[in-house]
Amino acid sequence: MNTDNTEHLLHTKREIEGQPKLWEETLKLLGSNKSLQEFYNTLASNKKINIVLTGAGTSAFIGEITEHFFGQNQSANFSARAISTTTLVTHFTSYIQTSEPLMLISFARSGNSPESIAAVDLAEAHCEDVFHIAITCNAEGELAKKMNNLTNGLSIILPPDSEDKGLAMTGSFTSMVLTAIYLAHDLAGNNGYDRIDPVVSAATKAIETYSAAMEELASKEFDRIVFLGSGPLLGMAKESHLKVQELTDGYVVGKFDSFLGFRHGPKAVVNERTVVIFLFSRDEKVFRYEKDLAEEILQDGIAMRCVGIFSSREQAEQLNVDDKIVFDVEESSLDYELMLYVLPAQLLGYYKSLDLGLNPDSPSQNNVISRVVKGVTIYSS
């Protein structure tokens, strides 16, 4: 179903394509943020701090993608785990050691979701010793304002262009992922995370090179899509499935799983109207497991289309998937290359939205979903 929707292309396409520049602006902002070091100094007296990375929906996936970076430095005095605000609101004391120092790092595009504020309030009410960092795209949001009223809180306001105008989180998501990676290494005292040029170049090239392929794929008759990833790329698979599902107003139903987990039942979802997209790890040990599963699905011959996303050309040459997306990025590009993996889903979701005759900026025809979640009642007890 193709409809000329060019009059509606106001925000989403520009926001997808503007991400490389936004990443440069975000890293520059972080590098010049003197408040960060002052905040770190307040943590110095603590022997150990439990970090919880939190958010709702797409913002929750940021923590899942980046939590392992916070624990890579064995000499660091903190551990980290991702717990969504939607879990904290209902089960805070079941998941949080309230007698131990807590640093709650909250991710939010607008900062106006009820759960974001409630999670901060619960931490304040239950924890003996708590610190807050709010990473948000909206200086006027409730979360940012709340941080300004806390002596133990810090807000990191990302560049104005990070606050997407379209429904789907694109630049807001990747700029917050970038910020989390930066913070993890900055907290641990690691150097070298002030350079993002190779990833910016790779993203620019990927958008230019693969947009046409994603538009062509979007024209195919499919109504199911599966994204598979391992480790931090499982979080990217979650975000990818949601992006296509949101932008198509649920016409395309998305699923996600790990490569190894997919065999244990979820594989049954694959049929002749299913696109399967593999997010392959650069790590050779991990890739061996992923390659086995991909070859198994290809041999089954059931899926309508199989797409491989690679950051290694050598790995890409080892598999005969229907379509290949290969990022031209140096291995020395540190951890920021993770952000590249969501670009194909953003582009595919955008073009499929157009193919279905929807407005990508506001694809929900019945207003079932909106930019800021509504209708949530927060109960005090």
C-alpha positions, -999 to 999 in steps of 0.1 A, spaced: 0 0 0 20 30 -12 7 65 -6 25 98 -13 31 111 22 58 136 14 39 164 30 42 146 63 80 141 62 86 169 87 106 153 115 113 115 116 135 112 85 155 143 94 159 130 130 172 97 118 196 112 93 207 139 118 221 114 144 258 115 134 259 153 139 239 150 171 264 125 185 293 149 179 273 176 197 265 153 226 301 142 231 313 178 230 287 188 256 297 159 279 334 168 276 327 203 287 304 195 316 323 206 347 294 196 369 302 159 363 335 160 380 320 179 409 294 153 412 320 125 411 338 141 440 307 137 462 309 99 456 345 96 467 339 87 503 317 57 494 334 23 493 308 8 470 278 22 451 251 2 435 242 19 402 207 13 387 201 24 352 164 30 347 138 43 322 106 31 306 102 15 271 130 26 248 147 45 277 148 12 297 166 -5 268 195 20 272 204 5 306 202 -30 292 226 -21 264 251 -3 285 251 -18 320 280 -41 314 303 -11 306 299 1 342 313 -32 355 343 -36 332 368 -18 354 375 -43 382 390 -16 404 359 6 402 338 10 434 305 4 418 283 -23 402 254 -17 378 222 -33 367 194 -22 345 159 -21 361 130 -3 343 110 24 361 79 3 354 94 -24 376 107 0 403 73 17 407 56 -16 416 85 -36 432 111 -11 444 122 -28 476 122 -62 460 150 -51 437 169 -25 456 192 -29 486 180 2 504 206 0 531 235 3 506 244 35 487 225 38 454 231 59 423 199 60 402 207 70 366 174 79 349 170 81 311 141 101 297 134 119 265 108 143 279 112 136 315 75 139 320 65 102 323 49 95 357 71 65 363 103 85 359 93 109 387 79 81 409 112 61 407 131 91 420 106 96 448 108 60 458 146 61 460 144 92 481 118 76 504 134 42 509 172 45 505 195 56 533 221 70 509 211 79 473 224 99 444 207 108 411 218 115 376 190 123 351 199 121 315 172 138 295 165 158 263 142 183 279 154 210 303 119 220 311 107 184 319 96 174 353 126 151 358 151 179 351 132 202 374 132 176 401 170 172 399 174 210 403 156 207 436 178 179 450 212 185 466 221 149 457 210 151 420 225 161 387 207 166 354 225 161 321 205 180 294 214 168 259 214 191 229 181 205 218 180 184 186 180 152 208 144 158 217 127 141 188 96 158 175 83 125 159 66 98 179 95 73 177 126 79 197 156 80 173 182 106 181 171 108 217 177 71 221 212 70 205 224 102 222 214 88 256 232 55 248 263 75 239 260 94 272 257 62 292 288 47 276 307 79 282 296 81 318 306 44 324 341 50 313 343 85 328 333 72 362 360 45 360 386 70 350 392 56 315 407 78 289 401 80 252 363 82 251 362 117 237 366 105 201 337 95 180 348 105 145 350 69 130 315 60 142 301 93 129 316 86 95 304 50 95 268 61 104 267 88 77 280 63 52 255 36 63 225 59 61 235 69 26 244 34 15 216 13 29 185 36 29 175 24 -6 178 -13 5 156 -6 36 131 12 14 130 -18 -10 126 -43 19 98 -21 33 78 -26 0 76 -64 6 45 -81 20 56 -89 56 38 -85 89 62 -101 113 98 -91 121 124 -107 144 156 -91 156 183 -112 173 213 -100 193 237 -112 220 248 -94 251 244 -57 247 230 -62 212 200 -80 227 191 -46 241 195 -32 206 173 -60 192 146 -49 217 148 -13 206 148 -24 169 117 -45 172 99 -17 190 109 9 164 94 -10 135 63 -19 155 57 17 166 63 32 132 39 7 115 12 12 141 14 -24 150 8 -37 115 42 -53 116 44 -73 149 80 -73 162 98 -99 183 133 -101 197 155 -126 214 191 -137 218 206 -160 192 209 -189 217 176 -182 233 157 -182 200 158 -220 196 140 -225 229 105 -219 216 104 -184 201 116 -197 168 81 -209 161 71 -174 152 89 -175 119 67 -180 89 66 -170 52 57 -134 61 85 -129 86 117 -109 82 146 -120 104 173 -95 111 206 -107 128 226 -82 148 260 -99 147 287 -93 173 322 -83 163 335 -107 190 346 -139 172 338 -162 201 302 -148 202 299 -148 165 305 -185 162 273 -192 182 254 -166 162 266 -179 128 253 -214 137 218 -202 145 217 -180 114 227 -209 92 201 -230 108 174 -204 100 186 -201 65 186 -238 60 150 -240 73 141 -217 44 109 -205 61 115 -168 67 106 -145 38 139 -125 41 170 -127 63 192 -97 69 226 -96 85 240 -66 102 278 -67 106 306 -45 119 332 -69 104 335 -74 66 354 -107 73 323 -120 92 300 -108 65 318 -129 39 311 -161 59 273 -160 55 249 -159 25 220 -140 40 195 -123 16 208 -88 25 239 -76 42 245 -43 61 282 -38 69 294 -9 89 326 6 77 341 13 111 375 8 127 378 -17 154 395 10 175 362 30 176 357 19 212 321 11 223 302 38 205 298 15 174 269 -1 193 247 28 183 251 19 146 230 -13 150 197 5 154 200 26 122 186 -2 99 155 -6 121 149 31 122 151 33 84 130 2 78 103 13 102 102 48 86 99 34 50 74 7 61 53 34 77 52 52 44 44 20 25 14 15 47 1 50 40 9 62 76 25 94 88 59 84 103 58 114 126 25 103 141 17 67 129 -8 58 156 -41 62 138 -62 56 170 -38 74 193 -31 42 212 5 54 218 18 89 223 52 106 228 46 108 266 27 80 283 -6 90 298 -31 74 321 -7 61 347 -18 66 383 10 65 409 -2 51 442 15 62 474 11 29 492 
